[in-house]
Amino acid sequence: MTDSTLRLYDYPASCNCYKVRLLLSQLGRAYDRVPIDIFNGDTLTPAYAELNPQRTTPVLQTPEGRYLTESNAILIYLAVGTAFLPAEPIELAEVARWLIFEQTDLVPMIGGLRFRLLTGRLSADDPDAVRRRAGGLEVLGLLENHLRGREFMVAARYTIADIAIYGYSHLAGEAGFDLTDWPSLRAWLARVEQQPRYIEDVEPYGANAAAGLGQSIYR
């Protein structure tokens, strides 16, 4: 890694990792990508614990040799000083609001349900799946209401709030959510996908992600 290069440790099937790759693409930033198979024990090694004691992905190594964890913290770091992060205090606070909402509400209900259904940890009629689906419908309804009459999440322009919310919501269909009844949300998804240097490179979960297989922190 050169002094001017970022290094991203990521799992290709994770939308938390995808969010960072999307922003890096749209910023036009060069970086070295280090694939981490979180179901092959890659995060369980002592070497990885030195990068991130929580043993999660993504991890961003900065040109100064610092290691940043948590996808939305990485988005903030990369977006400072760019149009993707407003400087005006209220707009900045609104971005922070949606970054928090994404991790506390959207990821557990939509992202968590998608992961568990696709890897066989839950069936659609499991009580936990039913609970997450109900929560996911609340999340989608909130987003639909917020986006009604708005082009983007915050400040009438595309920011990391959009990137964060888009990460898992664009794959809500894989968690069994039909977006037909959410026209404002669907229109917003399309606007995100029309942004310059947009990419979608989320890979399917590997066979070792299935319930009962692999070595990871995830059960």
Secondary structure, DSSP 8 states (H G I E B T S, - for coil): --TT-EEEEE-TT-HHHHHHHHHHHHHT--EEEEE--TTBTTTSSHHHHHH-TT--S-EEE-TTS-EEESHHHHHHHHHTTSTTS--SHHHHHHHHHHHHHIIIIIIIIIIHHHHHHHTTS--TTSHHHHHHHHHHHHHHHHHHHHHTT-SSSBTTB--HHHHHHHHHHTTGGGGT--GGG-HHHHHHHHHHHTSTT---------GGGSTT-SBSS--
